[in-house]
Each structure stands twice: as structure tokens, then as C-alpha cells.
Amino acid sequence: MLIGVSLVIPGVKEEEIRSVDAFVEMLDGEVRRLAQLRMANPGLREDEAARLMRRPPGVFIRAAEITTRLHAGDVVTAIDGSPASPESLDRARQGTRDVRLEVEPAAGAVRRVRWP
């Protein structure tokens, strides 16, 4: 037999509790994203982590050759319409056909790039 349980805090409205729950869920997501960021980038400094947390999810380009269409500081957010990952970007780099990247530069508007 299941029993429903509700939290009642005197003087606190149900809407406020829902608002706190939503905040806790958002904060939990931020902590999870920071943990993933640190695992993918060992040795990441605190200021770098804070800057990257404000960027969209994707592959951060730390350095790029002058001959590529990607620049240091870019974030590749999608490859041929699918979410970007380091593995998918590496496969695209080694592939025989051009792919379409969605790139968000450090400053400016999102741009679409044919690559490599």
C-alpha cells in the first residue's frame, strides 16, 4: 500500500516550495555539468571552468591551426545538426566528406561552417 506524503512548512506557500524545488533541480544540473567539464578537462583552472560554464554545451576549441575555419575560443555546438562531442568532431576531421558545423565564437553570432 502506497501512502502519499506532502511537506508542509508553516508560513510557506506551496508555490514557494515548488520554486525552491525548481531552483534545486537547476543547481543540481549546474553541479553535474561542472563535474563533467572537470572530468573532460583535467587541470582546468577555476577561472577557466567558470568561463566555460557560461558557454553553451559543445566542444570548446582551445587552439586551432591557422588553416582551419575554427578559432581558439570557439564552441562547436552541432555537427550536421546533431549535438557535438569530441569524438564526433574527430570523426568529422578524419572523414572524407565535408560536414556542417554550428559554431559559437567567443564574441559574436553563431555561424555555420563547412569543415574540414
Secondary structure, DSSP 4 states (H G I P E B T S, - for coil): ---------TT--HHHHHHHHHHHHHHHHHHHHHHHHHHHSTT--HHHHHHHHTSPSSEE-S---TTSS--TT-EEEEETTEEP-HHHHHHHHHSSS-EEEEEE-SSS--EEEEE-
